[in-house]
Amino acid sequence: MRLGPRATSPLSVDLAALIALLVAVLVAALLPIAASGSAAAATPTTLLVSAPASYADRDTTLSLALDASGVPIGEAPVVVERWDGAAWQVLGPVVTDLAGAASLTVPVDRSPARNLLRASYAGDETNAPVSVQYVLPLQALPTSTTITGPTSVIDEQSVYLGLTWKTSEGTPVAGRVTLQQYVDGAWRWVTTVSTSAAGFVNVRVAPRVDSRWRAVSLGAPWAARSVSTTHVIDNLPSGVPVALPATAPRPRIALPAQPRARGAGPNPIISRLSDGVWRSMVGRSWHRGCPVGRSGLRMLRINYWDYSGYRRRGEIVAGAVVIRQMARALSDMYAAKLPIRSMYRVDRFGWSRRVNGADDYASMAAGNTSAFNCRWVVGRPGVRSPHSYGRSLDLNTWENPYRSRLGWVPNSWWPRRSHPRVAWRSRTHPVVRIMARHGLRWSYATSDSQHFDAVPRGGRVIVVPGCGVAVCD
């Protein structure tokens, strides 16, 4: 008899399914327990990284210490990487010794950003992984900053100062350096420049005065700040200084040097009187009753050569009808390098009761050159001076005295003496010739050497009692 497939009991099928379900439930129950046991076994680890501070471009020793809850982890691989600005670069794996320590020689870069390291431990079946970042401590090298250049310069010319920044070992430093000048008792910023890869840069300066300079390097992470010694530049005149006799007296009033010249040549500029200038004149060089008012006066600003050979810029106020004559005459004096001691407006010297105008005594005692001054004649109270009309010019008054009724003013030493450049006692003197060429009469000759009267075209001559001939409209 042929037997067919064996029949399966429903009871046996249900039993097998039940067993499979029980196994699945048991496995599911045991998995979290196993996972929990594994997590408990992965002990937290600590990775310490350190290195001594070091100068750039040198090797330093990176020290590593790996432990788990204070227990050293020996024979463990640690990967050390360096950030190159774009990606992490492996410096090399190291293996800890039995004490959990390891070391690695690492070069120190000049840039702190490139001294960023990362040390990583992957962990194992009992110790958790760990990764730390560390920046190698960078110690700035001592540096020196030097400044070199000429020790003198002709006024209004420029020179180059060389600034050099190097480490104490002679390595050039490329970085920012400040040039400073000593002014009014303090160091003042002039400019900030950058040295080249050779640690050097040139800076052009035009001092205009005797000057002191220094360079201050601003420092870098790898190169320390430093300050140069002081460099002195003597500013020499572009003209020829006046040589006066050793026995010649000096002016009794010392004036500050006027501003340096502006522009090339004499550069004369004629203008109407500003409100500020007029306010300064009223009550000093001008007052009620004067024969010429504000509208009839002009300001002349012009370059001149001073007694030290430097170009200065002075100013005078004179009548509008003669101001151009004076400008042309003073321009020719400039061209001939005939010096002027100073050229301040006479109102600078304040009011004087003695002359009923700006203090001409003080102006002469300072050797000042001036023009308009509505006042009395010096030594002749009540007699109006030709300067009241703005057509007279007093030039280099200290070396060219005036013989007043009370004696020589401002000194009695110079009347008997002349000088080829600044004191004239003859119509052949170059200054007198220049004045005459432009219509400025040497009216009183050696009795009043300083005094010149501008004769305008079409002008007429009148006699002023007590002072001789003067010119007016």
C-alpha positions as CSV (number, residue, x, y, z in Angstrom):
1,M,0.0,0.0,0.0
2,R,1.4,3.5,-1.1
3,L,1.5,6.0,1.7
4,G,0.7,9.8,1.0
5,P,2.1,12.9,2.8
6,R,2.2,12.6,6.4
7,A,-0.5,14.6,8.1
8,T,0.5,17.4,10.5
9,S,-1.3,17.8,13.7
10,P,-2.7,21.3,14.3
11,L,-1.5,21.0,17.8
12,S,2.2,20.6,16.7
13,V,2.0,23.7,14.4
14,D,0.7,26.0,17.2
15,L,3.4,24.7,19.5
16,A,6.2,25.6,17.0
17,A,4.9,29.1,16.5
18,L,4.7,29.6,20.2
19,I,8.3,28.6,20.8
20,A,9.5,30.9,18.0
21,L,7.5,33.8,19.5
22,L,9.0,33.1,23.0
23,V,12.5,33.1,21.6
24,A,12.0,36.4,19.8
25,V,10.6,38.0,23.0
26,L,13.5,36.7,25.0
27,V,16.1,38.1,22.5
28,A,14.3,41.5,22.4
29,A,14.4,41.5,26.2
30,L,18.1,40.6,26.4
31,L,19.4,43.1,23.7
32,P,18.9,46.3,25.8
33,I,20.5,44.5,28.8
34,A,23.5,43.6,26.6
35,A,23.7,47.1,25.1
36,S,23.5,48.6,28.6
37,G,26.3,46.3,29.8
38,S,28.4,47.3,26.8
39,A,27.9,51.0,27.5
40,A,28.8,50.6,31.1
41,A,32.0,48.8,30.0
42,A,33.1,51.9,27.8
43,T,34.8,53.9,30.5
44,P,35.1,57.7,29.8
45,T,38.7,58.6,28.8
46,T,40.8,61.7,29.1
47,L,43.5,62.9,26.7
48,L,45.7,65.7,27.8
49,V,47.9,67.6,25.3
50,S,50.7,70.1,26.2
51,A,53.8,71.7,24.8
52,P,56.3,74.3,26.0
53,A,56.1,77.8,24.5
54,S,58.5,78.0,21.6
55,Y,59.8,80.5,19.0
56,A,58.5,80.1,15.4
57,D,60.5,78.0,12.9
58,R,61.6,75.7,15.6
59,D,60.6,72.2,16.7
60,T,58.8,71.7,20.0
61,T,57.8,68.5,21.9
62,L,54.1,67.7,22.0
63,S,53.3,65.6,25.1
64,L,50.2,63.3,25.3
65,A,48.7,61.6,28.4
66,L,45.8,59.2,28.0
67,D,43.9,57.7,30.9
68,A,40.4,56.3,31.9
69,S,39.2,57.5,35.2
70,G,42.8,58.1,36.3
71,V,44.0,54.7,35.0
72,P,46.7,55.1,32.3
73,I,45.8,53.5,29.0
74,G,49.0,52.0,27.6
75,E,49.8,50.8,24.1
76,A,47.0,52.9,22.7
77,P,47.3,54.5,19.2
78,V,46.7,58.3,19.1
79,V,46.5,60.2,15.8
80,V,47.9,63.7,15.8
81,E,46.8,66.1,12.9
82,R,47.6,69.7,12.0
83,W,45.2,72.2,10.4
84,D,46.8,73.7,7.2
85,G,44.2,76.3,6.6
86,A,42.0,74.0,4.4
87,A,42.1,70.5,5.8
88,W,43.6,68.3,8.6
89,Q,46.9,66.8,7.8
90,V,48.2,63.8,9.7
91,L,51.5,64.4,11.5
92,G,51.8,60.8,12.5
93,P,50.2,58.2,14.8
94,V,51.9,57.7,18.2
95,V,51.4,54.9,20.7
96,T,51.3,55.5,24.4
97,D,53.6,53.7,26.7
98,L,52.5,51.7,29.7
99,A,52.1,54.9,31.7
100,G,49.7,56.2,29.0
101,A,52.2,58.8,27.8
102,A,53.5,59.6,24.3
103,S,55.4,62.4,22.6
104,L,55.8,63.8,19.2
105,T,58.2,66.4,17.7
106,V,56.2,69.2,16.0
107,P,57.4,72.2,14.1
108,V,56.1,75.6,15.3
109,D,54.7,77.9,12.6
110,R,54.7,81.7,12.6
111,S,50.9,81.8,12.2
112,P,48.8,80.8,15.2
113,A,46.2,79.5,12.9
114,R,48.6,76.9,11.5
115,N,49.6,75.8,15.0
116,L,46.2,74.3,15.6
117,L,46.5,70.5,16.3
118,R,44.0,67.7,16.9
119,A,44.8,64.6,18.9
120,S,42.3,61.6,18.6
121,Y,42.0,58.2,20.3
122,A,39.5,55.8,18.7
123,G,38.6,54.0,21.9
124,D,38.3,50.2,22.3
125,E,35.9,47.7,23.9
126,T,36.4,49.1,27.3
127,N,37.4,52.8,26.8
128,A,35.4,55.5,25.0
129,P,36.9,57.5,22.1
130,V,38.1,61.0,22.7
131,S,39.4,63.9,20.5
132,V,40.8,67.3,21.6
133,Q,42.1,70.4,19.8
134,Y,45.2,72.3,21.0
135,V,47.1,75.4,19.8
136,L,50.9,75.3,20.1
137,P,52.0,78.2,22.4
138,L,54.0,80.7,20.3
139,Q,56.6,82.8,21.9
140,A,57.5,86.1,20.2
141,L,61.1,86.4,19.2
142,P,63.0,89.6,20.4
143,T,63.4,92.0,17.6
144,S,65.3,95.2,16.7
145,T,64.0,98.1,14.6
146,T,66.5,100.5,13.0
147,I,66.2,103.8,11.2
148,T,68.8,105.1,8.8
149,G,69.1,108.1,6.5
150,P,70.8,111.4,5.9
151,T,71.6,113.6,8.9
152,S,70.9,116.8,7.0
153,V,68.5,118.0,4.3
154,I,68.3,121.3,2.3
155,D,65.0,123.1,3.3
156,E,62.1,122.1,1.1
157,Q,63.8,119.1,-0.3
158,S,63.0,115.5,0.7
159,V,65.1,112.6,1.9
160,Y,64.4,108.9,2.4
161,L,64.5,107.2,5.7
162,G,65.2,103.4,5.7
163,L,63.3,101.3,8.3
164,T,64.5,97.8,9.0
165,W,62.8,95.2,11.2
166,K,64.7,92.0,12.1
167,T,64.7,89.4,14.9
168,S,67.6,89.4,17.4
169,E,69.0,86.5,15.3
170,G,68.9,88.6,12.1
171,T,65.8,87.1,10.5
172,P,63.9,89.7,8.5
173,V,60.4,90.5,9.7
174,A,57.6,91.5,7.2
175,G,55.1,93.6,9.0
176,R,53.7,97.0,10.0
177,V,56.1,99.7,11.2
178,T,55.1,103.3,12.3
179,L,57.3,106.3,11.6
180,Q,57.1,109.0,14.3
181,Q,58.4,112.5,14.7
182,Y,59.1,114.3,17.9
183,V,57.0,117.5,18.0
184,D,56.2,119.8,20.9
185,G,57.6,117.4,23.5
186,A,55.9,114.2,22.3
187,W,56.3,111.6,19.6
188,R,53.6,112.1,16.9
189,W,52.4,109.6,14.3
190,V,53.6,110.4,10.8
191,T,52.7,107.2,8.8
192,T,52.4,103.5,9.0
193,V,54.2,101.3,6.4
194,S,54.8,97.6,5.8
195,T,58.3,96.2,5.6
196,S,59.1,93.8,2.7
197,A,60.0,90.1,3.0
198,A,63.6,91.5,3.5
199,G,62.3,93.4,6.6
200,F,63.0,96.8,4.9
201,V,61.0,99.8,3.7
202,N,61.9,103.3,2.5
203,V,59.9,106.3,3.6
204,R,60.1,109.8,2.0
205,V,60.0,112.8,4.3
206,A,60.4,116.6,3.8
207,P,61.1,117.9,7.4
208,R,61.2,121.8,6.8
209,V,62.7,122.1,10.3
210,D,65.4,120.4,12.4
211,S,63.7,117.1,13.3
212,R,63.9,113.9,15.3
213,W,62.5,110.6,14.0
214,R,62.0,107.1,15.2
215,A,60.5,103.9,14.0
216,V,58.2,101.6,16.1
217,S,57.5,98.1,14.8
218,L,54.0,97.1,15.8
219,G,54.8,93.5,16.6
220,A,53.5,90.1,15.3
221,P,52.5,86.9,17.0
222,W,56.0,85.5,16.3
223,A,58.1,88.7,16.5
224,A,58.0,91.2,19.4
225,R,57.4,94.9,19.2
226,S,60.6,97.1,19.2
227,V,61.5,100.8,19.0
228,S,64.4,102.2,17.1
229,T,66.9,104.8,18.4
230,T,66.3,108.5,17.5
231,H,67.5,109.7,14.1
232,V,68.2,113.5,13.8
233,I,68.0,115.4,10.6
234,D,69.4,119.0,10.4
235,N,67.3,121.2,8.1
236,L,69.7,123.4,6.2
237,P,68.7,126.7,4.6
238,S,68.3,126.9,0.8
239,G,69.4,130.5,0.9
240,V,72.5,132.3,2.2
241,P,72.3,133.3,5.8
242,V,73.2,137.0,6.6
243,A,76.6,137.5,8.2
244,L,76.4,140.4,10.6
245,P,79.4,142.0,12.4
246,A,80.1,140.3,15.7
247,T,79.7,143.6,17.5
248,A,76.4,144.5,15.9
249,P,73.6,144.7,18.4
250,R,70.6,142.4,18.0
251,P,67.0,143.6,18.0
252,R,65.6,144.2,21.5
253,I,62.4,142.4,20.7
254,A,62.5,138.8,19.4
255,L,59.8,137.7,17.1
256,P,58.8,134.1,16.3
257,A,59.8,132.9,12.9
258,Q,57.0,133.4,10.4
259,P,55.4,130.5,8.5
260,R,57.4,128.7,5.8
261,A,57.0,130.0,2.3
262,R,54.2,128.7,0.2
263,G,54.6,128.0,-3.5
264,A,57.5,128.7,-5.8
265,G,59.3,132.0,-6.0
266,P,57.9,135.0,-4.2
267,N,54.3,134.0,-4.9
268,P,52.7,137.3,-4.2
269,I,48.9,137.3,-3.4
270,I,46.9,140.5,-3.1
271,S,43.5,140.5,-1.5
272,R,41.0,142.7,0.2
273,L,41.1,142.8,4.0
274,S,39.2,140.0,5.7
275,D,36.9,140.6,8.6
276,G,39.5,139.1,11.0
277,V,42.3,141.2,9.8
278,W,40.2,144.4,9.9
279,R,39.1,143.6,13.5
280,S,42.7,143.3,14.5
281,M,43.6,146.6,12.8
282,V,40.8,148.7,14.2
283,G,42.0,150.5,17.4
284,R,45.6,149.8,16.5
285,S,46.8,150.6,13.0
286,W,43.5,152.2,12.0
287,H,41.1,154.4,13.9
288,R,38.5,157.0,13.2
289,G,39.8,160.1,11.3
290,C,42.4,158.1,9.3
291,P,42.7,159.4,5.7
292,V,42.1,156.0,4.1
293,G,39.6,153.4,5.0
294,R,39.2,149.7,4.6
295,S,38.1,149.8,1.0
296,G,41.3,151.7,0.1
297,L,43.6,149.1,1.6
298,R,44.8,145.8,0.5
299,M,46.7,142.8,2.0
300,L,49.9,141.5,0.4
301,R,51.1,138.0,1.3
302,I,54.5,137.2,-0.2
303,N,57.5,134.9,0.2
304,Y,60.8,136.3,1.3
305,W,64.3,135.2,2.4
306,D,64.9,135.6,6.1
307,Y,68.3,136.3,7.8
308,S,68.9,132.6,8.4
309,G,68.6,131.8,4.7
310,Y,65.1,130.2,4.9
311,R,62.1,131.1,2.8
312,R,59.3,132.6,4.9
313,R,55.9,134.1,4.1
314,G,55.1,137.5,5.3
315,E,52.3,140.1,5.0
316,I,51.8,143.8,4.8
317,V,48.8,146.1,4.5
318,A,49.2,149.0,2.0
319,G,47.1,151.3,-0.1
320,A,45.2,149.7,-3.0
321,V,46.8,152.1,-5.5
322,V,50.4,151.2,-4.7
323,I,50.2,147.6,-3.4
324,R,51.2,146.1,-6.8
325,Q,54.3,148.4,-6.9
326,M,55.3,147.0,-3.5
327,A,54.6,143.5,-4.6
328,R,56.9,143.8,-7.6
329,A,59.7,145.5,-5.6
330,L,59.6,142.8,-2.9
331,S,59.4,140.1,-5.6
332,D,62.7,141.5,-7.1
333,M,64.3,141.5,-3.7
334,Y,63.3,137.8,-3.4
335,A,64.8,137.1,-6.8
336,A,68.1,138.8,-5.8
337,K,68.0,136.9,-2.4
338,L,68.1,140.1,-0.5
339,P,66.9,139.2,3.0
340,I,64.1,140.7,5.1
341,R,64.3,140.2,8.9
342,S,60.5,139.8,9.4
343,M,57.3,141.0,7.7
344,Y,54.4,141.1,10.3
345,R,51.5,143.5,10.0
346,V,52.2,146.3,12.4
347,D,48.9,145.8,14.3
348,R,50.6,142.8,15.9
349,F,52.5,145.2,18.2
350,G,49.3,146.8,19.7
351,W,48.2,150.4,20.3
352,S,50.7,153.1,21.3
353,R,49.8,156.4,22.8
354,R,53.2,157.8,21.9
355,V,52.4,157.6,18.1
356,N,48.5,157.4,18.3
357,G,48.5,154.2,16.3
358,A,50.1,150.8,16.2
359,D,53.4,150.7,18.2
360,D,56.0,151.6,15.6
361,Y,58.7,151.8,18.3
362,A,58.1,148.1,19.1
363,S,58.0,147.2,15.4
364,M,61.4,148.9,14.8
365,A,62.9,147.4,17.9
366,A,62.1,144.0,16.4
367,G,63.5,144.9,13.0
368,N,60.1,144.4,11.4
369,T,59.1,145.5,7.8
370,S,55.7,147.1,7.5
371,A,53.7,149.6,5.5
372,F,50.3,151.1,6.5
373,N,50.0,152.5,10.0
374,C,47.7,155.4,10.7
375,R,49.8,157.2,13.3
376,W,51.9,160.2,14.1
377,V,55.4,160.7,13.0
378,V,57.8,159.0,15.5
379,G,59.0,161.8,17.8
380,R,56.5,164.3,16.4
381,P,53.2,164.0,18.3
382,G,50.3,165.4,16.3
383,V,52.1,165.2,12.9
384,R,50.5,162.6,10.7
385,S,53.0,160.1,9.3
386,P,53.1,159.3,5.5
387,H,52.3,155.7,6.6
388,S,48.8,156.9,7.4
389,Y,48.1,156.9,3.6
390,G,49.3,153.3,3.1
391,R,51.9,154.3,0.5
392,S,55.1,154.1,2.6
393,L,57.2,151.1,3.3
394,D,59.6,150.7,6.2
395,L,62.1,148.0,5.4
396,N,64.6,146.2,7.7
397,T,64.1,148.8,10.4
398,W,66.7,147.6,12.9
399,E,69.7,147.9,10.5
400,N,68.3,151.1,8.9
401,P,67.5,153.5,11.7
402,Y,65.4,156.7,11.6
403,R,66.8,160.0,12.9
404,S,63.9,161.4,15.0
405,R,63.9,164.7,16.9
406,L,64.8,162.6,20.0
407,G,67.7,160.8,18.3
408,W,68.3,157.6,16.3
409,V,65.5,155.0,16.5
410,P,65.7,152.0,17.1
411,N,69.5,152.1,17.7
412,S,72.5,154.3,17.2
413,W,75.0,151.6,16.1
414,W,73.8,151.1,12.6
415,P,73.5,154.7,11.1
416,R,77.3,154.9,10.6
417,R,77.5,151.4,9.0
418,S,76.2,149.6,5.9
419,H,75.8,146.1,4.8
420,P,75.8,144.7,1.2
421,R,72.5,142.9,1.7
422,V,70.5,144.4,4.6
423,A,71.6,148.0,5.4
424,W,71.9,150.7,2.7
425,R,73.5,154.1,3.0
426,S,73.7,154.9,-0.7
427,R,71.4,155.0,-3.7
428,T,73.7,152.5,-5.4
429,H,72.8,149.8,-3.0
430,P,70.9,147.0,-4.7
431,V,67.8,147.4,-2.4
432,V,67.5,151.1,-3.1
433,R,67.9,150.5,-6.8
434,I,65.2,147.8,-6.8
435,M,62.8,150.1,-4.9
436,A,63.5,153.0,-7.3
437,R,62.9,150.7,-10.3
438,H,59.3,150.2,-9.1
439,G,58.6,153.8,-8.1
440,L,59.4,153.6,-4.4
441,R,61.3,156.7,-3.6
442,W,64.1,156.7,-1.0
443,S,62.6,159.9,0.3
444,Y,64.8,160.9,3.3
445,A,68.1,159.0,2.3
446,T,70.3,158.3,5.3
447,S,68.1,160.3,7.7
448,D,65.5,157.6,7.4
449,S,67.2,154.7,5.6
450,Q,64.3,152.3,6.2
451,H,61.6,154.5,4.6
452,F,60.4,154.3,1.0
453,D,57.4,156.1,-0.5
454,A,55.5,154.6,-3.4
455,V,54.7,157.2,-6.1
456,P,51.6,156.0,-7.9
457,R,51.1,156.8,-11.6
458,G,49.5,160.2,-11.7
459,G,50.1,160.8,-8.0
460,R,51.0,164.2,-6.5
461,V,53.5,165.3,-3.9
462,I,52.6,167.2,-0.8
463,V,54.6,168.5,2.1
464,V,53.8,167.1,5.5
465,P,54.9,169.5,8.2
466,G,57.7,168.1,10.3
467,C,58.5,165.0,8.1
468,G,59.4,166.4,4.7
469,V,58.0,165.2,1.5
470,A,55.2,162.6,1.3
471,V,53.0,161.4,-1.5
472,C,49.2,161.2,-1.5
473,D,46.3,161.2,-4.0
